[in-house]
């Protein structure tokens, strides 16, 4: 393994900058901070002996700047290359980059973004495991993790070590429109009684009519927090949940966006079983996926949501690093020689 192993990096320059910084109190992840995070990821991958990093290009040059900023007395031994792909400046770039990284045989894909970025990557990554690093808004799917640690875990996964205990399969929601699979969500799909996509980002409780979730815990931000404060569902649970809202009631309050606490009225809540498909109403409406309005339903359209157990594979950071330590991964003589002074 070693020099032949490669890791992909998809750093979304637009993540952490949407309208929820104006209507709530979301953290602003500027692109220079993303450069700093990626630099630490690169240094960790290099220390483990990963041979190559392939990255999605972007208008700011996040990965390129990160590589160029490494100290000259400790240059990177790994190769850092940009994918040859046109840029649209939209979320489709993340999906296309994931597809190309799969084609190139990357052993792991590191993402910098929020739930929306990871949703797009999940649509293109197939079975390549993800190491999601939080730089978005609600950040239920990605981890708030130090870049050094994320790089080590991604490197262990990319080198194909201890795969049975270092990677877990996540759940997803599949959205059907007029009988055809239309899109997916990793965390939640919320039906809004609204006619306009608008700013895409979603935070208004009064327009929510129902939602399906793969998970929901009290420490989450967004609609998942409503479920978390009502009847928690973990990522490891085999089921999800389905909630019907009642805008005339106030049953539970939750952080719908960072620093924004709102009451939600709950008409009903039940377990959503794996493989179950639920028809959604009313129509016309809009379905928001992982916090962003995506699926527009017009009069005459039909829609349903299914819970599936074949979501993206995700690196289990504690398990990966614990396996590496217990197996002597960090005591390997070849890796120790790589860290010796030049």
C-alpha positions in Angstrom: 0.0 0.0 0.0 1.4 3.4 0.9 2.7 5.4 -2.1 -0.1 4.0 -4.3 -2.9 5.1 -2.0 -4.7 8.3 -2.8 -7.2 10.6 -1.0 -9.6 13.0 -2.6 -10.5 16.4 -1.1 -13.6 18.4 -1.9 -13.5 21.8 -0.2 -16.6 23.8 -0.9 -15.7 27.5 -1.0 -19.3 28.6 -0.5 -20.1 26.5 2.6 -20.6 28.4 5.8 -21.8 31.6 4.0 -25.5 31.3 3.3 -28.4 33.6 4.4 -28.6 31.9 7.9 -25.7 34.2 8.9 -28.2 37.0 8.5 -31.4 35.4 10.0 -29.5 33.5 12.7 -26.0 33.4 14.1 -24.1 30.8 12.0 -20.4 30.6 12.2 -18.6 32.1 9.2 -16.0 29.7 7.8 -13.9 32.0 5.6 -11.8 30.4 2.9 -8.5 31.2 4.5 -9.6 29.1 7.5 -10.5 26.3 5.1 -7.0 26.6 3.7 -5.6 26.1 7.2 -7.7 23.1 7.8 -6.7 21.5 4.5 -3.0 22.2 5.2 -3.2 20.2 8.4 -5.0 17.4 6.6 -2.3 17.3 3.9 0.4 17.1 6.6 -1.3 14.2 8.3 -1.8 12.3 5.0 1.8 12.9 4.1 3.0 11.6 7.5 1.1 8.3 7.0 2.6 7.8 3.6 -0.4 8.5 1.3 1.1 9.0 -2.1 -1.3 11.4 -3.8 -4.1 13.9 -3.1 -6.6 14.7 -5.9 -8.7 17.8 -5.2 -11.7 19.6 -6.6 -10.6 22.9 -8.1 -12.3 26.1 -6.9 -12.3 29.8 -7.5 -10.3 30.5 -4.3 -7.7 27.7 -4.8 -8.2 26.2 -1.3 -6.2 23.0 -1.7 -3.6 24.7 -3.9 -2.9 27.4 -1.4 -2.8 24.8 1.4 -0.1 22.9 -0.3 1.9 25.9 -1.3 1.9 27.2 2.3 3.7 24.2 3.8 7.1 25.2 5.3 10.0 24.7 2.9 12.1 22.9 5.5 9.4 20.2 5.7 8.1 19.9 2.1 5.2 17.5 1.3 6.3 14.2 -0.2 2.9 13.4 -1.5 1.7 14.7 -4.9 -1.2 17.2 -4.9 -3.1 17.4 -8.1 -6.3 19.3 -9.2 -9.0 17.4 -11.0 -9.4 18.3 -14.7 -13.0 19.4 -14.6 -15.0 22.5 -15.6 -16.5 24.6 -12.8 -20.0 25.8 -12.7 -19.8 27.6 -9.4 -22.8 25.6 -8.2 -23.3 22.6 -5.9 -23.1 20.3 -8.9 -19.3 20.8 -8.8 -19.1 18.7 -5.6 -21.1 15.8 -7.1 -19.0 15.8 -10.3 -15.8 15.9 -8.3 -16.9 12.9 -6.3 -17.7 11.0 -9.4 -14.2 11.7 -10.8 -12.5 10.8 -7.6 -14.2 7.4 -7.7 -13.1 6.9 -11.2 -9.5 7.8 -10.2 -9.6 5.1 -7.5 -9.3 7.3 -4.4 -9.5 5.3 -1.1 -11.2 8.1 0.8 -12.8 11.5 0.1 -12.4 14.3 2.6 -15.1 16.9 2.4 -15.1 20.4 3.8 -18.7 21.7 4.0 -22.0 21.2 5.7 -24.9 18.9 5.2 -25.7 20.3 1.8 -22.1 19.7 0.5 -22.1 16.2 1.8 -25.5 15.4 0.2 -24.1 16.3 -3.2 -20.9 14.3 -2.6 -22.9 11.3 -1.5 -24.7 11.4 -4.9 -21.4 10.8 -6.7 -19.1 8.9 -4.3 -20.5 5.4 -4.7 -18.8 3.2 -2.1 -15.7 5.4 -1.4 -15.8 6.3 2.3 -16.2 9.9 3.3 -14.3 11.9 6.0 -16.7 14.8 6.4 -15.2 17.9 8.1 -17.7 20.5 9.3 -17.4 24.0 7.7 -21.1 24.5 7.0 -24.2 25.8 8.8 -26.2 23.0 10.5 -23.5 20.3 10.3 -25.4 17.3 11.4 -23.6 14.9 9.0 -20.1 16.3 9.1 -17.9 16.3 12.2 -16.5 19.3 14.0 -13.0 17.9 14.1 -9.4 19.1 14.0 -7.9 18.8 10.5 -4.9 16.9 11.8 -7.2 14.2 13.3 -9.4 14.1 10.2 -6.3 13.6 8.0 -5.0 10.7 10.1 -8.4 9.0 10.0 -8.8 9.5 6.2 -5.3 8.2 5.7 -6.0 5.0 7.6 -9.1 4.5 5.6 -7.4 5.2 2.3 -4.6 2.8 3.0 -7.3 0.1 3.4 -6.4 -0.8 6.9 -8.9 -2.3 9.4 -11.8 -1.5 7.0 -14.3 -3.7 8.8 -14.1 -1.6 12.0 -13.1 1.8 10.7 -16.0 2.6 8.3 -19.7 2.6 8.9 -22.7 2.7 6.5 -25.0 5.7 7.0 -28.8 6.0 6.2 -30.3 8.2 3.5 -33.7 9.3 2.4 -34.7 8.8 -1.3 -37.3 11.3 -2.6 -39.6 10.2 -5.4 -41.4 12.6 -7.7 -44.2 11.2 -9.9 -42.9 7.7 -9.3 -39.2 8.4 -10.2 -36.3 8.7 -7.8 -35.6 12.5 -7.8 -33.0 13.2 -5.1 -31.6 12.1 -1.7 -31.2 13.6 1.7 -28.7 12.4 4.4 -30.4 13.9 7.4 -33.9 15.3 6.8 -36.5 16.0 4.1 -39.0 18.7 5.1 -42.2 19.4 3.2 -42.9 23.1 3.1 -46.2 24.7 2.2 -44.5 27.2 -0.1 -44.4 28.1 -3.7 -41.0 29.6 -4.1 -37.4 28.2 -3.8 -36.1 31.7 -2.8 -32.8 31.7 -1.0 -32.8 27.8 -0.8 -31.7 27.8 2.9 -34.6 26.9 5.2 -35.3 28.1 8.7 -39.0 29.1 9.0 -41.1 26.7 11.2 -44.5 28.1 10.3 -44.3 26.7 6.7 -43.2 23.2 7.7 -45.9 20.5 7.2 -44.1 17.2 7.7 -40.6 15.8 7.7 -38.7 12.5 7.5 -35.4 12.1 9.3 -32.6 9.6 9.3 -31.5 10.8 12.7 -32.2 13.5 15.3 -30.3 14.1 18.5 -30.5 16.8 21.1 -27.0 18.2 20.1 -28.1 18.6 16.5 -28.9 21.9 14.8 -31.8 22.2 12.3 -35.0 20.3 11.9 -33.2 17.2 13.2 -33.0 18.9 16.6 -36.8 18.9 16.8 -36.8 15.1 16.6 -33.8 15.0 19.0 -35.7 17.0 21.6 -38.8 14.9 21.1 -37.6 11.3 20.6 -33.9 10.9 19.8 -32.7 8.7 16.9 -29.0 8.0 16.5 -27.1 7.4 13.2 -26.7 3.8 14.3 -30.4 3.1 14.9 -31.9 1.0 12.0 -34.9 3.3 11.7 -35.7 7.0 11.2 -38.6 9.1 12.1 -41.6 10.9 10.5 -43.2 14.0 12.0 -46.3 15.9 11.2 -46.2 19.5 12.1 -49.1 21.6 13.4 -48.4 25.4 13.0 -51.2 26.2 15.5 -49.4 24.4 18.4 -46.1 24.8 20.3 -44.9 21.5 21.7 -41.2 21.5 21.6 -38.5 24.2 21.1 -35.3 23.5 19.3 -32.4 25.3 17.6 -33.7 25.4 14.0 -30.5 27.3 13.0 -27.4 28.3 14.9 -28.6 30.5 17.8 -32.2 30.6 16.5 -34.6 28.8 18.9 -38.2 28.4 17.7 -41.2 26.5 19.0 -42.5 23.7 16.8 -46.0 22.2 16.9 -46.2 18.4 16.6 -49.4 16.8 15.4 -47.9 13.3 15.3 -44.6 11.5 15.4 -43.7 7.9 14.6 -40.9 5.5 13.7 -39.9 5.4 10.0 -38.9 1.9 9.1 -36.1 1.0 6.7 -37.5 0.4 3.2 -40.8 2.1 4.1 -42.1 4.7 1.7 -44.4 7.5 2.8 -46.5 9.7 0.5 -46.1 13.4 1.3 -48.7 16.2 1.1 -49.8 18.8 0.6 -49.2 19.6 -3.1 -48.2 22.1 -4.4 -45.2 22.4 -2.0 -41.4 22.3 -1.8 -39.3 19.7 -0.2 -36.2 20.9 1.5 -33.3 18.4 1.7 -30.8 18.7 4.5 -31.8 22.3 5.1 -32.0 23.6 1.5 -35.1 23.9 -0.8 -34.6 21.5 -3.7 -37.7 19.6 -5.0 -40.5 21.8 -6.4 -43.9 20.1 -6.5 -46.7 21.5 -8.6 -50.4 20.8 -8.7 -50.9 17.3 -10.1 -47.5 16.0 -8.9 -47.1 13.2 -6.5 -44.2 12.6 -4.1 -43.0 10.1 -1.5 -40.0 9.6 0.7 -38.3 6.2 1.4 -35.8 5.4 4.2 -32.8 3.4 2.9 -29.8 1.8 4.7 -27.4 2.2 1.7 -26.3 5.8 2.3 -22.6 6.8 2.0 -19.9 5.0 3.9 -18.3 7.2 6.6 -15.0 7.0 8.4 -15.5 6.2 12.1 -12.7 8.4 13.4 -12.3 7.0 17.0 -12.6 3.4 15.7 -10.1 4.1 12.9 -7.5 5.7 15.1 -8.0 3.2 17.9 -7.5 0.4 15.4 -4.4 2.1 14.1 -2.8 2.5 17.5 -3.6 -1.0 18.7 -2.3 -2.6 15.5 1.1 -0.8 15.7 0.2 1.5 12.7 2.0 4.5 14.3 5.0 2.4 15.2 5.8 1.3 11.6 9.5 1.8 10.8 8.8 3.1 7.3 6.5 5.8 8.6 8.9 6.8 11.3 11.7 7.2 8.7 9.5 9.5 6.7 9.3 11.8 9.7 13.1 11.9 10.3 14.8 15.3 9.5 15.6 15.8 5.9 
